[in-house]
Amino acid sequence: MKVSFGEANDVFHLFLRQMKKFLLVSLVFCLLAPFAAKAQFESFKDSIVQLYGVVMTADSLRGLPSVTVKLRNQNRGTYTNEQGVFSIVVMKGDIIEFTSVGYKPKEVTIPKNIEGNSFSIIQLMVVDTVYLPATIIKARPRREQFEREFVNADVPSDKIEIARQNTRTAQSRILQQSLPRDGGENSRNVQRQYAQSQYYNGQFRPQNIFNPIAWNEFIQAWKRGDFKKK
């Protein structure tokens, strides 16, 4: 495709016009950028506020020490000194939270129309009343009534008594029958059965019906009640 000299000249002049516009916009941006950055910095600088204040009790107007002064939704704050005085850097529009044990929490919003970069407040804290359940005080019981109640009182078992009860022979036997075997016990039981089967391999097993020791164990278990339904 052939391009004439006139068409190439028009394209070149169009390119020059676009370059002039681009250079003009870049020049204007370079000239205005410092002013925009300075204005943004001035706006940010104007929004910073040095907050001074004192926290006092509402009933006695006494300086309250160790009060937490924290900015909401921010991990930044401070504490009041022994006279209840504090100082912190905040931004206009921030919400300040005052908390102290035994007092109701308070919130203060820093106004956005403050003139200057300093602001002072006096924050009063109200005691947080806690209502405990009522306690009924009865008269001293008679000696006979005290002895009867003391003897019939159900004293719960302590840990030593519970351990002593769990280590009794009857209790241990009940626990052995009710609790399932763990992996080690099952493994030892299988190995013991296999060893017994190999011990009598190729011969008759002895019959315990004629074994006096087995009969003695059976009689003792019968007396203990091992065969009763629980």
PLY file of the C-alpha trace (Angstrom):
ply
format ascii 1.0
element vertex 230
property float x
property float y
property float z
element edge 229
property int vertex1
property int vertex2
end_header
0.00 0.00 0.00
1.48 3.34 -1.08
1.05 6.48 1.03
1.17 9.87 -0.65
3.34 12.72 0.55
0.30 14.75 1.62
-1.10 11.99 3.81
2.28 11.47 5.48
2.53 15.19 6.14
-0.93 15.25 7.75
-0.01 12.35 10.00
3.20 14.07 11.04
1.38 17.33 11.90
-1.21 15.33 13.91
1.58 13.66 15.83
3.16 17.06 16.58
-0.14 18.43 17.91
-0.60 15.41 20.21
2.94 15.77 21.50
2.38 19.47 22.22
-0.77 18.65 24.22
1.05 15.94 26.16
3.99 18.25 26.94
1.62 21.04 27.99
-0.33 18.74 30.35
2.92 17.37 31.81
4.24 20.89 32.37
1.04 21.98 34.11
1.10 18.84 36.32
4.73 19.44 37.28
3.95 23.04 38.17
0.83 22.22 40.21
2.05 19.02 41.93
4.10 20.83 44.61
1.17 23.10 45.40
-1.23 20.11 45.65
1.20 18.22 47.90
1.69 21.29 50.03
-2.07 21.80 50.34
-2.53 18.15 51.28
0.22 18.43 53.87
-1.30 21.60 55.27
-4.69 19.89 55.51
-3.14 16.91 57.32
-1.17 19.21 59.60
-4.29 21.20 60.43
-6.18 18.00 61.42
-3.61 17.04 64.10
-4.61 18.04 67.64
-2.61 17.92 70.86
-5.19 16.91 73.45
-4.66 17.93 77.07
-7.00 17.10 79.90
-7.66 16.02 83.44
-9.91 13.19 84.62
-11.75 13.76 87.91
-14.38 12.02 90.01
-17.84 13.45 89.57
-18.75 13.36 93.26
-15.63 14.83 94.88
-13.78 16.47 91.93
-10.66 14.53 92.81
-8.01 13.73 90.23
-8.34 10.11 89.16
-5.04 8.31 88.43
-4.38 5.33 86.12
-7.37 6.00 83.85
-7.02 4.45 80.39
-7.30 7.06 77.63
-7.57 5.19 74.31
-8.55 6.01 70.74
-11.42 3.90 69.50
-10.48 1.20 66.97
-6.81 2.07 67.36
-4.01 0.47 69.37
-2.87 3.77 70.75
-3.55 5.46 74.06
-2.14 6.64 77.37
-2.82 6.75 81.13
-3.46 9.58 83.54
-0.80 10.42 86.11
-1.28 10.64 89.88
-3.12 13.97 89.52
-5.38 12.65 86.74
-3.64 14.68 83.99
-2.98 13.24 80.54
-1.77 14.34 77.10
-2.08 12.59 73.74
-1.93 13.43 70.03
-5.23 12.83 68.21
-6.97 13.74 64.98
-10.02 15.93 64.58
-13.10 13.72 64.66
-11.47 10.93 66.71
-13.42 9.29 69.53
-11.59 9.03 72.86
-12.56 6.31 75.36
-12.01 6.75 79.12
-12.10 3.56 81.20
-11.22 2.81 84.81
-12.07 0.01 87.20
-15.05 0.96 89.37
-16.23 3.78 87.09
-18.57 3.92 84.13
-16.79 4.23 80.77
-17.02 7.54 78.94
-16.55 8.61 75.33
-15.58 12.02 73.97
-15.57 13.06 70.29
-12.96 15.59 69.24
-14.77 18.35 67.29
-13.81 18.75 63.64
-14.15 22.55 63.71
-11.42 23.23 66.28
-9.40 26.33 65.57
-5.73 25.59 66.05
-3.96 22.38 66.98
-4.60 22.12 70.71
-7.66 21.18 72.74
-8.25 20.65 76.45
-11.06 18.88 78.31
-12.11 18.05 81.86
-13.64 14.58 82.01
-15.76 13.55 85.02
-16.07 9.85 85.87
-19.16 8.49 87.64
-18.83 5.62 90.09
-20.24 2.37 88.69
-22.50 0.98 91.41
-22.47 -2.81 91.72
-25.41 -4.46 93.47
-24.51 -7.66 95.30
-27.09 -10.34 96.12
-28.84 -9.98 99.46
-27.35 -11.80 102.45
-29.76 -13.08 105.10
-28.29 -13.21 108.61
-30.06 -15.64 110.92
-29.92 -15.97 114.68
-27.43 -18.37 116.27
-28.98 -21.88 116.55
-29.36 -23.72 119.84
-26.71 -26.24 120.91
-28.99 -29.22 120.30
-29.94 -27.96 116.84
-26.30 -27.27 115.97
-25.21 -30.78 117.03
-28.02 -32.38 115.04
-27.24 -30.40 111.91
-23.50 -31.00 112.31
-23.90 -34.77 112.66
-26.35 -35.04 109.73
-24.40 -32.70 107.48
-23.35 -34.23 104.16
-19.63 -33.51 103.89
-18.39 -34.00 100.32
-15.41 -36.29 99.83
-12.09 -34.65 99.16
-9.61 -35.85 96.53
-7.75 -38.07 98.99
-10.95 -39.85 100.03
-12.01 -40.27 96.40
-8.58 -41.76 95.57
-8.84 -44.08 98.58
-12.25 -45.32 97.45
-11.04 -45.91 93.89
-8.11 -48.04 95.11
-10.23 -50.49 97.08
-10.20 -54.08 95.87
-13.94 -54.28 95.18
-13.97 -50.92 93.42
-10.93 -51.88 91.33
-12.65 -55.14 90.32
-15.77 -53.24 89.25
-13.69 -50.76 87.27
-11.81 -53.60 85.55
-15.08 -55.20 84.48
-16.71 -51.98 83.29
-13.80 -50.21 81.62
-12.68 -51.36 78.15
-9.16 -52.61 77.56
-6.62 -50.37 75.93
-4.28 -51.31 73.09
-1.50 -52.60 75.36
-3.82 -54.87 77.33
-5.38 -56.30 74.16
-1.93 -56.96 72.72
-0.74 -58.74 75.87
-3.95 -60.79 76.03
-3.53 -61.97 72.44
0.12 -62.86 73.05
-0.79 -64.75 76.23
-3.50 -66.76 74.46
-1.12 -67.58 71.63
1.56 -68.70 74.10
-0.93 -70.96 75.91
-2.09 -72.51 72.63
1.52 -73.26 71.67
2.32 -74.65 75.12
-0.27 -77.43 74.80
0.33 -77.98 71.08
0.08 -81.73 70.27
-1.33 -82.79 73.65
-4.56 -82.61 75.64
-5.25 -79.56 77.74
-5.70 -80.14 81.48
-9.28 -80.09 82.75
-9.78 -77.60 85.60
-12.82 -79.49 86.80
-10.46 -81.65 88.84
-8.24 -78.70 89.88
-8.76 -77.84 93.60
-7.20 -74.37 93.12
-9.74 -73.53 90.41
-12.57 -74.78 92.65
-11.29 -72.59 95.48
-11.25 -69.52 93.23
-14.77 -70.35 92.02
-16.09 -70.64 95.60
-14.45 -67.36 96.64
-15.89 -65.56 93.60
-19.32 -66.99 94.41
-19.11 -65.68 97.97
-18.03 -62.26 96.80
-21.02 -62.09 94.45
-19.04 -61.80 91.23
-21.74 -63.74 89.36
-24.63 -61.54 90.46
-26.26 -59.33 87.87
-25.42 -55.67 88.39
0 1
1 2
2 3
3 4
4 5
5 6
6 7
7 8
8 9
9 10
10 11
11 12
12 13
13 14
14 15
15 16
16 17
17 18
18 19
19 20
20 21
21 22
22 23
23 24
24 25
25 26
26 27
27 28
28 29
29 30
30 31
31 32
32 33
33 34
34 35
35 36
36 37
37 38
38 39
39 40
40 41
41 42
42 43
43 44
44 45
45 46
46 47
47 48
48 49
49 50
50 51
51 52
52 53
53 54
54 55
55 56
56 57
57 58
58 59
59 60
60 61
61 62
62 63
63 64
64 65
65 66
66 67
67 68
68 69
69 70
70 71
71 72
72 73
73 74
74 75
75 76
76 77
77 78
78 79
79 80
80 81
81 82
82 83
83 84
84 85
85 86
86 87
87 88
88 89
89 90
90 91
91 92
92 93
93 94
94 95
95 96
96 97
97 98
98 99
99 100
100 101
101 102
102 103
103 104
104 105
105 106
106 107
107 108
108 109
109 110
110 111
111 112
112 113
113 114
114 115
115 116
116 117
117 118
118 119
119 120
120 121
121 122
122 123
123 124
124 125
125 126
126 127
127 128
128 129
129 130
130 131
131 132
132 133
133 134
134 135
135 136
136 137
137 138
138 139
139 140
140 141
141 142
142 143
143 144
144 145
145 146
146 147
147 148
148 149
149 150
150 151
151 152
152 153
153 154
154 155
155 156
156 157
157 158
158 159
159 160
160 161
161 162
162 163
163 164
164 165
165 166
166 167
167 168
168 169
169 170
170 171
171 172
172 173
173 174
174 175
175 176
176 177
177 178
178 179
179 180
180 181
181 182
182 183
183 184
184 185
185 186
186 187
187 188
188 189
189 190
190 191
191 192
192 193
193 194
194 195
195 196
196 197
197 198
198 199
199 200
200 201
201 202
202 203
203 204
204 205
205 206
206 207
207 208
208 209
209 210
210 211
211 212
212 213
213 214
214 215
215 216
216 217
217 218
218 219
219 220
220 221
221 222
222 223
223 224
224 225
225 226
226 227
227 228
228 229
